[in-house]
Amino acid sequence: MSETDKVFAGSIPENYDRYMVPLIFEPFAADIARRAASLSPSAVLEIAAGTGVVTRALAPKLSPDASYIVTDLNQPMLDYAASRQAPGSRIQWRQADAMALPFENAAFDLVCCQFGAMFFPDRTAGYREAKRVLKPGGHFLFNVWDRIEENVFANDVTNALAEVFPDDPPRFLARTPHGYHDTALIRGELEDAGFSRVAIETRAEQSRASSPRLPAVAYCQGTPLRNEIEARGKLGTATDHVAAAIAARHGNGEVAAKIQAHIIVATV
């Protein structure tokens, strides 16, 4: 993973929340929130919260006396998440690195994370930190994207950009968001981190958009893929080409395609 893969700044947080969240994140956020609430936790830590799509789904489902701390490494993403949350919320917002969580041992019943583990520079170390802050019997609930070929729009975008930049194609999507899909590897790293039980489920959803341009803008301008495209100097041209490629495959009206992820529950 390159350093630019972790840069969510400038207009990326707003575009991410406006375009990417409804396109691919909301269905899985509802799933994570449902699973988290079913565990009836009294103390919850969310890591790599992004612009808060899980936070918005989970907060109303927790018991009134449950504590909820929401963190992200990127302050601009966290600020945007806080701005989207209803006033007077009990949520505590805190910038934090998943590799070195600023919390005491055994402080939480549940640690949850939506599509963040792929960005950990050392996943086993990150998993050890999650285990450290969990109480005995606590749960680490998270999800990761399946391989890019199982996520149609992401694959379409990657292939279209390879046509625009054949000598140096941007590979952010395949490298990072969809680069950690081996379930045996995931299970092994969690066991190495000390978790006693690991359950993994693969789940498919549908990604829907009102036009082929929306997923083109979402991926090209609402993720760190934008950093790679801008480094090549053709953001507008690239976005237009991706939109045309999606239209050629899926049509010019409303479009829909498969998205797929692994949902993991690791128990201390």
Secondary structure as UniProt FT lines:
FT   HELIX           3..6
FT   TURN            10..11
FT   HELIX           12..15
FT   HELIX           16..25
FT   HELIX           26..38
FT   STRAND          43..46
FT   TURN            50..51
FT   HELIX           53..58
FT   HELIX           59..61
FT   TURN            64..65
FT   STRAND          67..72
FT   HELIX           75..84
FT   TURN            87..88
FT   STRAND          92..95
FT   TURN            98..99
FT   TURN            105..106
FT   STRAND          108..114
FT   HELIX           117..119
FT   HELIX           123..133
FT   STRAND          134..145
FT   HELIX           148..150
FT   HELIX           152..164
FT   TURN            166..167
FT   HELIX           172..175
FT   TURN            176..178
FT   HELIX           183..192
FT   TURN            193..194
FT   STRAND          197..209
FT   HELIX           213..221
FT   HELIX           225..232
FT   HELIX           235..250
FT   STRAND          255..267
//
